[in-house]
Amino acid sequence: MWFVYIIECKNKSLYTGCTNDLNRRFQEHKLGTGARYTSLHKPIKILFSQECGTRSNALKKEYQIKGWPHDKKIKFIQSQNKPG
């Protein structure tokens, strides 16, 4: 099972990635070993995660999200977190 995720960093920037173990990967980011970006910009919390099935699907979704401007990512996260 693979996931795409978006992390909020302390400076309010967003980091997008994919993994097959969301909890482990977030801990790696918090320890500074997950990615260069999150080692320089302290990760605060996971704002969004989505199950994608395969690694290929997760990578495609990650690439799509990374191409979006910050405002579009925020709107996307808000739309995914609405109840109902």
BELGI-V623848 format. One record per pair of residues at least 12 apart in sequence whose ideal C-beta (glycine too) atoms are under 8 Angstrom apart, sorted by sequence separation. I is the first residue (numbers start at 1). J is the second residue. D is the distance in whole Angstrom. If there is no record, write none. Layout:
i=I j=J d=D
i=I j=J d=D
//
This chain:
i=4 j=16 d=7
i=5 j=17 d=6
i=30 j=42 d=8
i=4 j=17 d=7
i=5 j=18 d=7
i=30 j=43 d=6
i=4 j=18 d=5
i=5 j=19 d=7
i=15 j=29 d=7
i=29 j=43 d=4
i=3 j=18 d=6
i=2 j=18 d=6
i=3 j=19 d=6
i=2 j=19 d=7
i=3 j=20 d=7
i=5 j=22 d=6
i=17 j=34 d=8
i=26 j=43 d=7
i=2 j=20 d=5
i=17 j=35 d=7
i=1 j=20 d=6
i=3 j=22 d=5
i=7 j=26 d=7
i=5 j=25 d=8
i=15 j=35 d=7
i=26 j=46 d=6
i=5 j=26 d=8
i=7 j=29 d=6
i=15 j=37 d=5
i=15 j=38 d=6
i=22 j=46 d=7
i=15 j=41 d=7
i=22 j=49 d=6
i=13 j=41 d=6
i=15 j=43 d=7
i=48 j=76 d=8
i=9 j=38 d=7
i=48 j=77 d=5
i=11 j=41 d=6
i=47 j=77 d=5
i=50 j=80 d=7
i=7 j=38 d=7
i=10 j=41 d=7
i=9 j=41 d=4
i=10 j=42 d=4
i=48 j=80 d=6
i=9 j=42 d=6
i=10 j=43 d=8
i=14 j=47 d=7
i=48 j=81 d=7
i=9 j=43 d=6
i=10 j=44 d=6
i=18 j=52 d=7
i=8 j=43 d=7
i=9 j=44 d=6
i=20 j=55 d=7
i=7 j=43 d=5
i=8 j=44 d=5
i=7 j=44 d=7
i=8 j=45 d=6
i=18 j=55 d=7
i=7 j=45 d=7
i=8 j=46 d=8
i=7 j=46 d=6
i=8 j=47 d=5
i=19 j=58 d=8
i=6 j=46 d=7
i=7 j=47 d=7
i=18 j=58 d=4
i=5 j=46 d=6
i=6 j=47 d=5
i=18 j=59 d=6
i=6 j=48 d=4
i=5 j=48 d=6
i=6 j=49 d=8
i=18 j=61 d=7
i=5 j=49 d=4
i=18 j=62 d=5
i=4 j=49 d=7
i=5 j=50 d=8
i=17 j=62 d=6
i=3 j=49 d=5
i=4 j=50 d=5
i=16 j=62 d=6
i=3 j=50 d=6
i=3 j=51 d=6
i=4 j=52 d=6
i=2 j=51 d=8
i=3 j=52 d=6
i=16 j=65 d=5
i=1 j=51 d=6
i=2 j=52 d=5
i=16 j=66 d=5
i=2 j=53 d=6
i=1 j=53 d=7
i=2 j=54 d=6
i=2 j=55 d=5
i=4 j=58 d=5
i=2 j=57 d=7
i=3 j=58 d=6
i=2 j=58 d=4
i=14 j=70 d=6
i=4 j=61 d=4
i=13 j=70 d=8
i=16 j=73 d=8
i=4 j=62 d=5
i=6 j=65 d=7
i=14 j=73 d=5
i=14 j=74 d=8
i=4 j=65 d=7
i=6 j=73 d=6
i=6 j=77 d=6
//
